[in-house]
Amino acid sequence: MKGLLIAMPSVIDEVKKIIGNYSSFTVVTEVGSDVDGYDVVGVIGTDRFILMNLHRLNSWEGPVLTVGFGLSFF
């Protein structure tokens, strides 16, 4: 399984550290133009960040996992 994780810039280092052992996942801060090569997409961030990236994934037909947190998390 090949996955794409889109994370807020403020948490990307933590996400990379946690997901580092799973080489089949790519961690980025922005959605690229081509997500067709992935089996699953995850979005990690605040509600606004998640919604913004879900809109960019409007043509994506695969499963999406979202992990949201409030600004007080920082």
C-alpha positions as CSV (number, residue, x, y, z in Angstrom):
1,M,0.0,0.0,0.0
2,K,1.3,3.4,-1.0
3,G,0.1,6.4,1.1
4,L,0.3,10.1,1.1
5,L,0.1,12.1,4.4
6,I,-0.5,15.8,4.2
7,A,0.5,17.5,7.5
8,M,0.6,21.0,8.7
9,P,4.1,22.5,8.6
10,S,4.1,22.9,12.4
11,V,3.7,19.2,13.0
12,I,5.5,17.7,9.9
13,D,8.7,16.8,11.8
14,E,6.7,14.8,14.4
15,V,4.7,13.1,11.7
16,K,7.9,12.2,9.8
17,K,9.4,10.8,13.0
18,I,6.4,8.6,13.7
19,I,5.8,7.5,10.2
20,G,9.5,7.1,9.4
21,N,9.5,3.3,9.7
22,Y,6.8,3.0,7.1
23,S,8.6,3.7,3.8
24,S,5.5,3.3,1.7
25,F,4.1,6.6,3.0
26,T,5.1,10.0,1.7
27,V,4.7,13.0,4.1
28,V,4.2,16.5,2.6
29,T,2.8,19.9,3.6
30,E,0.9,20.5,0.4
31,V,-1.2,18.4,-2.0
32,G,0.6,18.0,-5.4
33,S,-1.2,17.9,-8.7
34,D,-0.9,14.1,-9.0
35,V,-2.3,11.9,-6.2
36,D,-3.4,9.1,-8.5
37,G,-0.5,6.9,-7.6
38,Y,-1.5,6.5,-3.9
39,D,-3.9,4.0,-2.3
40,V,-4.8,6.1,0.7
41,V,-4.5,9.8,1.6
42,G,-4.3,11.2,5.1
43,V,-4.6,14.8,6.2
44,I,-3.3,15.9,9.7
45,G,-4.0,19.4,11.0
46,T,-6.6,21.9,12.2
47,D,-10.1,21.9,10.7
48,R,-9.3,24.7,8.3
49,F,-6.2,22.9,7.1
50,I,-8.1,19.7,6.6
51,L,-11.0,21.3,4.7
52,M,-8.5,23.3,2.5
53,N,-6.7,20.1,1.5
54,L,-9.9,18.1,1.0
55,H,-11.0,20.7,-1.5
56,R,-7.8,20.2,-3.3
57,L,-8.4,16.5,-3.4
58,N,-11.8,16.9,-5.1
59,S,-11.1,14.4,-7.8
60,W,-9.6,11.8,-5.4
61,E,-11.8,8.6,-5.2
62,G,-9.8,6.6,-2.7
63,P,-10.1,6.5,1.1
64,V,-9.2,9.6,3.1
65,L,-8.2,9.6,6.8
66,T,-8.3,12.9,8.7
67,V,-6.7,13.6,12.1
68,G,-7.8,17.0,13.5
69,F,-6.6,19.0,16.5
70,G,-7.3,22.4,17.9
71,L,-4.8,25.3,17.9
72,S,-4.3,24.7,21.6
73,F,-2.4,21.5,20.7
74,F,0.7,23.7,19.8
